[in-house]
Amino acid sequence: HEPASIKRPPRSHRGHKSSIRTVNKALKSMKGQLTSTAASMLPPEESCRKISDILSALSSNNSSKGVEAIRLLVKSNNSKDVAFLRGSSAELGVIPIEPIENKVDTQCIVARCIWDSHWREELCVVYPKGHHLAFYAPLTKKPSLVVSFEEIIGVRKCNPLAGTNPLPGFHLLSIDTAWRCHYLAFAEETEIDSFFSRL
């Protein structure tokens, strides 16, 4: 009997495994600089902070392994990357508790800055009748943030210098209030222009 042919995994799978190995080597070379997260159960927000710390440490490390690991992480993408900031409330699983009137209200998918290195994909709805805008996190009904028009003292497009954009390739906008600046990222320039004109 002829031996059964062995199916090799797709190139993309092999590429991801190679990337993971490279990242692991880089982390091992930095042993002592990072606190181990193995076998620890962290809340989602804390996990994001921990991963952010690891990536920051990798990017600031001058070793060739660290540079190669960052390059592979940036280069690799999957279906979730392609779908980022695309679609509507249905894709995010959001059913707003405050109904959306399509003829009056404006909705769009944005990435809102939660802190310096954490951006969350959300549904943003502008409610002209209610004189406010609301942000809904994925799979929610209640807004995670509501900003009244009265609070807003300015809306400006941000054009960070090359190499300083926290989300390279995306277009940034800031909604300035007396207490805080809310930074939003859009996938297309036409979307940010439309949102800017609505406000």
N, C-alpha and C positions, 0 to 999 in steps of 0.2 A: 504493500500500500504506500502511495505517495503521502508524505507528511502534509497535513493541512496547512494551507497558507496562513501566515500570521499577519493580521492586519496591523499596520503601523498607525499610531495616533496621528491626527491631522497636524500639519505643520504649525498651526497656531497654538495647539496644545503643547507641542514640543518647545515652541518658542517661549511660552509662559513658564514652563518648568525650568528652562535655562535661565530666565530672568529671575525666578525665585532663588535658584542656586547662587546666582551672582549677588543678589541682595543679602542672602544668608552669610556669604563669605565676607561681605563688607561689614555686616553687623558683628561678626566674630572678630574681625580685625580691630573693631572699636570696643572690644570688651573692657568694661570698667568705666567707659564714658556714658553708657546707657544703663538704666535700671531695667532688669529683666522683667518682662510681662508674661512670661510663660506660666501656664497653669493658674493665672489669676483671672478672676471674673470681675470685670469692670463695667460700670454703667456705661451706656452708649456715649454720653457726652464726655466722660473721662477717657474712654477708649479713643475718641477722636483727638483729644488733647495729647494722649500718649503717642499715637501714630504721628501726629504733627511734630512732636518733639523729636521723634526718631528721624523723620524726613529732614528736619532742620539740621540735626546733627550730621546726617549723611551729606547734606549739601555743603556744610561748612568744613567737612573733613577734606583734607587735601590729598588723600591717598587715591591712587588710580582705581582701586576697588570701589570706593565711595562714589567717585565721578561716574564710573561705568554703571553702577547700580541705579543712580538717578537717571542716567541717559535711557536705560532700559525701561524704567518705570514711566517716563514721559512718553517714550516711543510706543509702548504697548497700549492697546485699547481694545474694547469689546463692545457688544451691543448696547450696554448701558451708557458707555461714553458717547456713542452716536446719538442716543435718545435724550441726552442731557439738554435741558431747556427747550425741548420740543414737545408739541402736542398741546393738550388742554387739561381741564380739571379731571377728565376721565382717565387720562394716563397717570395722574398723581393719586387717583382714588379719593378726590376731594368732593364732598357734597356740602357746600356752604349752608350753614344754618340760616343765613340771610340770603333769600333768593336773588338770583342774578337776572336782571332784565336786559336781554341782549340788545334791545334798541336804545337803551339808555346807558347801561353800565359797560365798563371796559374791563376785560380780563386778559391776563398774560402770564406766562411762566417766567419766573425770574430766579436768580440765585441771590439770597439775601445774606449779607455778612453778619454772622452771629458773634464772632470775634476775629482777631487778625487772620488766623489761618483756617477758619471753619466757615464755609459757605453752605447754606442749605437751600435746596431747590424747593420753591414754594409757588402757590398760586396767588397772584396779586389781583385784587379786584378794586376798581375805582367806582365808588358809589356817589354820583353827583347829588342825588336826592338826599342822601344821608350825610352829605358833606364830609366824607371820610374815605380812606382807603384801607383795605384789610388784607392781611397776609395769612394764608392757610398752609400749614405743613402737610406733607403727604399723609393720606389716610385719616384725615380729620374733618370735623364739621365746624368746630369753633375756631375762630382766628387766633393765631399765636401772637399777632400784633395788630393793633388798630391805631391809625394816625389820622386825626381830624385835620381838615383843611386849615382850621384856625391855628393849629400848631406849627404849620409849615411856614418858615420864613424865607426859604429859597430852594430852588431845584437847579442842579447844575450837572453838566456832563463832565466826566473825569477823563483826562487823557494822560495817564501815567507814562513816564519815560520808558523807553524800551528796556526790558530787564527788570522793571519794578512793578509791572502789572501782576497782581496776585492771581489772576485768571487769564493767562495769555490767550489771545484770540477772541476774547469776549469784550463787550462794550459796557463800560461802567457809568453809573449815574448816582448822584447823591441827593437824598431828600434831607435838607437841613432843618432841624427844629432848634428851639432854644436850649434843649438839654442834650441832644444827640444828633449825630449825622447817620442816616440809614443808607448804607451802600448797597446798590443793586447791580446785578450783572445780567446782560441780555445777550442772546445768541447772535442776533442780527442788528445792524445799524438802523434798518427801517423800523424795527420794533422799539428801539430806544427813542427814535424821533417821534413816533406815534404816541408813546407814553408821555414824553416830555411835553408835547403839544396839548395833551389832555389835562395835564396839571397846570 
